[in-house]
């Protein structure tokens, strides 16, 4: 049997999460699998992860991705060829997709609509310029009850295409995991930079690290194609790095790829991770309505140019203000605990559907509130 649902389906569960963790197991998706884990922790949830594609299935998926722009029917092709069927009923079916063109595995489940009262999809990344090419992929979700979008500036456009309820659901973070230890105030890393970066800033920080006692942690291998089957370990690594770093560089998504964004500015995950860990954020925010709404406290980011020539001087000036740095760290942690844990994102989905919240959700929120109170008094 391709997928034995009896092993993962439980009678008491009300949520079915359709996970891509075996298929799209790229490192950059670890944060999405973290969200799935949180839902499983606080709600009555079954997580089903279809198996990785074989060579034949990869070929079918590639054909789907390359042809659906022209032939709408191919969006409904099942790469596994044989179907799977649910026996029990669920209140909510939730699929979290990094890109809409990776929807193929959903077609494995033949009777989703009959067995799930609500269908929800969280589509993480869509850019304005790609909407014509992705139109048929997006229309695939016309039978879904709610579309959550990870980009704020395309909500109205997507809703016009599919005529279904669409909301912006911002990124989140496991704020408990990322929360720094109250008993420690020292941070052994001076600055962390992950992902895309400015070579001007990078070279300046390298020189600083070579000339002075300055611990600069950075990626030296691109992570776009790296895969990882242990996403929890990767999230723990990122959390521990940032909890021990004084500064963290965070910029809006794809800041140096104007040919892809065409000026569309979106909040990247780094803002949520760095703030939750209490790092002082340096970089360029999207400076849009969504960012101002979700990051509405003072000094959430120290704005610098992407190619900031005075990065060393700026850090020195900040280092001369220890009380300011402490206040920024505290504000970042406290606000993240109260606003940006994944449980709040899950609660928002339930609220949109008119569903009740569980005792597990209430307990998680109580824990976050208690942690925020304790951290604000440090």
C-alpha positions as CSV (number, residue, x, y, z in Angstrom):
1,X,0.0,0.0,0.0
2,X,1.3,3.4,-1.0
3,X,0.0,5.2,2.2
4,X,-1.4,3.3,5.1
5,X,-3.8,5.9,6.6
6,X,-4.8,3.5,9.4
7,X,-1.4,4.1,11.0
8,X,-1.8,7.9,11.3
9,X,-5.5,8.5,11.6
10,X,-7.1,8.6,15.0
11,X,-10.8,8.7,15.8
12,X,-10.5,11.6,18.3
13,X,-8.7,13.9,15.8
14,X,-10.5,16.8,14.2
15,X,-7.6,18.2,12.2
16,X,-5.8,16.6,9.2
17,X,-2.6,18.3,8.3
18,X,-1.3,17.3,4.8
19,X,2.5,17.8,5.2
20,X,5.1,18.2,2.4
21,X,7.9,17.2,4.8
22,X,8.9,14.1,2.8
23,X,8.6,15.8,-0.6
24,X,9.6,19.4,-0.3
25,X,12.1,18.8,2.6
26,X,14.3,21.8,1.9
27,X,16.0,23.5,4.8
28,X,14.1,26.7,4.1
29,X,10.8,24.8,4.7
30,X,11.8,23.7,8.3
31,X,9.8,26.6,9.7
32,X,6.7,25.4,8.0
33,X,7.1,22.0,9.4
34,X,7.6,23.6,12.8
35,X,4.1,25.1,12.4
36,X,2.7,21.7,11.6
37,X,4.3,20.3,14.8
38,X,2.7,23.1,16.8
39,X,-0.7,22.4,15.5
40,X,-0.2,18.7,16.4
41,X,0.9,19.7,19.9
42,X,-2.0,22.0,20.7
43,X,-5.0,20.5,18.8
44,X,-6.4,17.1,18.0
45,X,-4.4,16.5,14.9
46,X,-3.2,13.9,12.5
47,X,-0.2,14.8,10.4
48,X,-0.1,12.8,7.1
49,X,3.1,13.2,5.1
50,X,2.9,11.4,1.7
51,X,6.1,9.6,0.7
52,X,8.9,11.2,-1.4
53,X,8.4,11.0,-5.1
54,X,10.1,8.2,-7.1
55,X,11.8,9.1,-10.3
56,X,8.6,8.5,-12.2
57,X,6.6,10.6,-9.8
58,X,9.2,13.4,-10.0
59,X,8.8,13.3,-13.8
60,X,5.0,13.6,-13.5
61,X,5.3,16.4,-11.0
62,X,7.7,18.3,-13.4
63,X,5.3,17.9,-16.2
64,X,2.5,19.2,-14.0
65,X,4.6,22.3,-13.0
66,X,5.6,23.0,-16.6
67,X,2.3,22.5,-18.3
68,X,-0.4,23.7,-15.9
69,X,0.2,27.2,-17.1
70,X,-1.3,26.1,-20.4
71,X,-3.6,23.2,-19.4
72,X,-5.7,23.7,-16.3
73,X,-6.5,20.0,-16.1
74,X,-2.9,19.0,-15.3
75,X,-3.2,20.6,-11.8
76,X,-5.4,17.7,-10.9
77,X,-3.0,15.0,-11.9
78,X,-1.9,12.6,-9.1
79,X,1.8,11.9,-9.4
80,X,1.4,8.7,-7.3
81,X,-1.1,7.3,-10.0
82,X,-3.0,5.3,-7.4
83,X,-5.4,7.1,-4.9
84,X,-5.7,7.0,-1.1
85,X,-9.0,7.2,0.7
86,X,-9.9,8.6,4.2
87,X,-12.1,6.4,6.3
88,X,-12.9,8.9,9.1
89,X,-14.1,12.4,9.0
90,X,-12.3,15.6,10.0
91,X,-13.4,19.1,10.7
92,X,-10.4,20.7,8.9
93,X,-8.1,19.6,6.1
94,X,-5.0,21.9,6.1
95,X,-2.3,21.9,3.4
96,X,0.8,24.1,3.8
97,X,2.6,24.7,0.5
98,X,5.8,26.7,0.0
99,X,4.7,27.4,-3.6
100,X,1.3,26.8,-5.3
101,X,2.9,24.8,-8.0
102,X,3.8,22.1,-5.4
103,X,0.1,21.1,-4.9
104,X,0.3,17.8,-6.7
105,X,0.4,15.5,-3.7
106,X,-3.0,16.7,-2.6
107,X,-4.5,14.8,-5.5
108,X,-3.4,11.6,-3.9
109,X,-6.3,12.0,-1.4
110,X,-9.4,11.2,-3.5
111,X,-12.2,11.8,-1.0
112,X,-10.9,14.9,0.8
113,X,-14.0,17.0,0.1
114,X,-16.4,14.2,1.3
115,X,-14.5,13.6,4.5
116,X,-13.3,17.1,5.6
117,X,-15.8,19.7,6.5
118,X,-13.4,22.6,5.8
119,X,-10.5,22.7,3.4
120,X,-7.7,25.3,4.1
121,X,-4.5,25.9,2.3
122,X,-1.6,28.1,3.5
123,X,0.2,29.3,0.4
124,X,3.5,30.8,1.4
125,X,5.2,32.5,-1.5
126,X,3.5,34.2,-4.5
127,X,4.8,37.2,-6.3
128,X,2.7,39.6,-8.4
129,X,4.7,39.0,-11.6
130,X,4.0,35.2,-11.4
131,X,0.2,35.5,-11.1
132,X,-0.5,35.0,-14.8
133,X,1.8,31.9,-14.9
134,X,0.3,30.5,-11.7
135,X,-3.4,31.3,-12.4
136,X,-4.3,27.7,-13.1
137,X,-2.5,26.5,-10.0
138,X,-4.3,29.0,-7.9
139,X,-7.7,28.1,-9.4
140,X,-7.1,24.6,-8.2
141,X,-8.1,25.9,-4.7
142,X,-11.6,27.1,-5.8
143,X,-13.2,24.3,-3.8
144,X,-11.3,25.3,-0.6
145,X,-13.0,27.3,2.1
146,X,-10.1,29.5,3.1
147,X,-6.8,30.5,1.5
148,X,-4.2,31.8,3.8
149,X,-1.4,33.7,2.1
150,X,2.1,34.3,3.3
151,X,2.5,37.5,1.3
152,X,0.4,40.4,2.3
153,X,0.5,42.4,-1.0
154,X,-1.2,39.8,-3.2
155,X,-4.3,38.9,-1.1
156,X,-6.7,40.9,-3.2
157,X,-5.3,39.7,-6.5
158,X,-5.5,36.0,-5.5
159,X,-9.1,36.5,-4.2
160,X,-10.1,37.9,-7.5
161,X,-8.8,34.8,-9.3
162,X,-10.5,32.2,-7.2
163,X,-13.4,34.1,-5.6
164,X,-12.8,32.4,-2.3
165,X,-12.0,33.9,1.2
166,X,-8.4,34.9,1.3
167,X,-6.5,36.3,4.3
168,X,-2.9,37.3,5.0
169,X,-1.4,34.9,7.6
170,X,2.1,36.2,8.5
171,X,5.0,34.0,9.4
172,X,5.4,32.8,12.9
173,X,7.9,31.1,15.2
174,X,8.1,28.7,18.0
175,X,8.5,31.5,20.5
176,X,9.0,29.1,23.4
177,X,11.9,27.4,21.7
178,X,13.5,30.7,20.6
179,X,13.0,32.5,23.9
180,X,16.4,33.3,25.5
181,X,17.3,31.9,29.0
182,X,16.3,34.4,31.7
183,X,19.2,33.4,33.8
184,X,21.7,34.4,31.1
185,X,22.4,37.9,29.9
186,X,25.6,37.3,28.0
187,X,25.7,36.5,24.3
188,X,28.8,34.8,22.9
189,X,28.2,35.6,19.3
190,X,28.4,39.2,18.1
191,X,26.5,39.0,14.9
192,X,24.7,36.3,12.8
193,X,23.9,36.6,9.1
194,X,21.9,33.8,7.4
195,X,20.8,33.5,3.8
196,X,21.2,36.2,1.2
197,X,23.6,39.0,2.1
198,X,25.3,42.1,0.8
199,X,28.9,41.4,-0.1
200,X,29.8,45.0,1.0
201,X,28.5,44.3,4.5
202,X,29.9,40.8,4.5
203,X,33.5,42.0,3.7
204,X,33.3,44.7,6.3
205,X,32.3,42.2,9.0
206,X,34.9,39.8,7.9
207,X,37.6,42.4,8.3
208,X,36.2,43.3,11.7
209,X,36.3,39.7,12.8
210,X,39.9,39.3,11.7
211,X,41.1,42.5,13.3
212,X,39.2,42.5,16.6
213,X,37.5,40.2,19.0
214,X,34.3,40.0,17.1
215,X,32.5,36.7,16.5
216,X,30.8,36.9,13.1
217,X,28.7,33.8,12.2
218,X,27.6,33.5,8.6
219,X,26.6,31.0,5.9
220,X,29.3,30.1,3.5
221,X,27.3,27.6,1.5
222,X,24.0,28.5,-0.2
223,X,21.0,26.8,1.3
224,X,18.5,27.0,-1.5
225,X,19.0,23.4,-2.6
226,X,19.9,21.8,0.8
227,X,17.5,19.2,2.1
228,X,17.0,18.0,5.6
229,X,14.9,15.2,7.1
230,X,15.3,16.4,10.6
231,X,13.6,19.8,10.7
232,X,13.3,19.9,14.5
233,X,17.1,19.7,14.8
234,X,17.6,22.5,12.3
235,X,15.1,24.8,14.1
236,X,16.9,24.1,17.4
237,X,20.2,25.0,15.7
238,X,18.8,28.3,14.4
239,X,17.2,29.1,17.8
240,X,20.4,28.5,19.7
241,X,22.4,30.6,17.3
242,X,20.1,33.5,17.6
243,X,19.6,33.3,21.3
244,X,23.4,33.6,21.7
245,X,23.8,36.5,19.1
246,X,23.8,40.2,20.0
247,X,22.9,41.3,16.4
248,X,21.1,39.7,13.6
249,X,20.8,40.9,10.0
250,X,17.2,40.8,8.7
251,X,15.9,42.2,5.4
252,X,12.6,42.0,3.6
253,X,12.2,39.0,1.3
254,X,14.4,38.7,-1.7
255,X,15.7,42.2,-1.1
256,X,18.4,41.9,-3.8
257,X,16.2,40.2,-6.5
258,X,14.2,43.0,-8.0
259,X,13.8,41.0,-11.2
260,X,11.7,38.5,-9.1
261,X,9.8,40.8,-6.8
262,X,9.2,43.8,-9.1
263,X,9.1,46.0,-6.0
264,X,6.8,43.8,-4.0
265,X,8.0,44.0,-0.4
266,X,7.2,41.2,2.0
267,X,8.1,40.3,5.6
268,X,10.7,37.6,5.8
269,X,10.9,34.9,8.4
270,X,14.1,36.3,9.8
271,X,12.3,39.2,11.5
272,X,10.3,36.8,13.5
273,X,13.2,34.5,14.4
274,X,15.6,37.2,15.3
275,X,13.0,39.2,17.4
276,X,11.9,36.0,19.3
277,X,15.5,35.2,20.2
278,X,16.1,38.8,21.5
279,X,18.7,39.7,18.9
280,X,19.0,43.3,17.9
281,X,17.8,43.4,14.2
282,X,19.9,45.3,11.6
283,X,18.6,45.7,8.1
284,X,15.8,46.9,5.8
285,X,12.1,46.3,6.7
286,X,9.4,46.2,4.1
287,X,8.1,49.4,5.7
288,X,4.5,48.5,4.6
289,X,1.2,48.2,6.4
290,X,1.7,44.6,7.4
291,X,5.1,45.2,8.9
292,X,3.9,48.2,10.9
293,X,0.9,46.2,12.2
294,X,2.8,43.1,13.3
295,X,6.0,44.9,14.5
296,X,4.6,47.9,16.2
297,X,7.1,48.5,19.0
298,X,10.1,50.8,19.2
299,X,13.4,49.9,17.7
300,X,12.2,46.6,16.4
301,X,14.8,47.1,13.6
302,X,17.8,49.4,13.4
303,X,17.5,50.4,9.7
304,X,20.6,50.2,7.6
305,X,21.1,50.1,3.9
306,X,21.4,46.7,2.2
307,X,24.9,47.7,1.1
308,X,25.7,49.6,4.3
309,X,29.2,51.0,4.1
310,X,29.2,52.1,7.7
311,X,28.1,48.9,9.3
312,X,31.2,48.7,11.6
313,X,30.6,52.3,12.9
314,X,26.9,51.6,13.4
315,X,27.7,48.6,15.5
316,X,30.2,50.5,17.6
317,X,27.7,53.3,18.2
318,X,25.1,50.7,19.4
319,X,27.6,49.0,21.6
320,X,28.2,52.3,23.4
321,X,24.5,52.2,24.5
322,X,24.1,49.0,26.6
323,X,20.9,50.1,28.2
324,X,19.3,50.7,24.8
325,X,20.4,47.3,23.6
326,X,19.0,45.6,26.7
327,X,15.7,47.4,26.2
328,X,15.5,46.3,22.5
329,X,16.3,42.7,23.4
330,X,13.6,42.7,26.1
331,X,11.0,44.4,23.8
332,X,11.7,42.0,21.0
333,X,11.3,38.9,23.2
334,X,8.2,40.0,25.1
335,X,6.3,41.1,22.0
336,X,7.2,37.9,20.1
337,X,5.9,35.8,23.0
338,X,2.6,37.8,22.9
339,X,2.2,38.1,19.2
340,X,4.3,35.8,17.0
341,X,4.1,32.3,18.3
342,X,2.7,29.9,15.8
343,X,-0.3,29.2,18.1
344,X,-1.6,32.7,17.3
345,X,-1.6,31.9,13.6
346,X,-3.4,28.7,14.2
347,X,-6.0,30.5,16.4
348,X,-6.5,33.0,13.6
349,X,-7.4,30.2,11.1
350,X,-9.8,28.7,13.6
351,X,-11.4,32.0,14.2
352,X,-11.9,32.6,10.4
353,X,-13.7,29.2,10.2
354,X,-15.8,29.8,13.3
355,X,-14.2,26.8,15.1
356,X,-13.6,26.5,18.8
357,X,-10.1,26.5,20.3
358,X,-8.8,23.6,22.4
359,X,-7.5,23.5,25.9
360,X,-4.1,22.9,24.4
361,X,-4.2,26.2,22.7
362,X,-5.3,28.0,25.9
363,X,-2.5,26.3,27.8
364,X,0.1,27.4,25.2
365,X,-1.2,31.0,25.3
366,X,-1.1,31.0,29.1
367,X,2.5,29.7,29.0
368,X,3.5,32.4,26.5
369,X,1.9,35.1,28.7
370,X,3.7,33.9,31.8
371,X,7.0,33.8,30.0
372,X,6.5,37.4,28.7
373,X,5.7,38.7,32.1
374,X,8.8,37.0,33.6
375,X,11.0,38.3,30.8
376,X,9.7,41.9,31.0
377,X,11.0,42.0,34.6
378,X,14.5,40.9,33.9
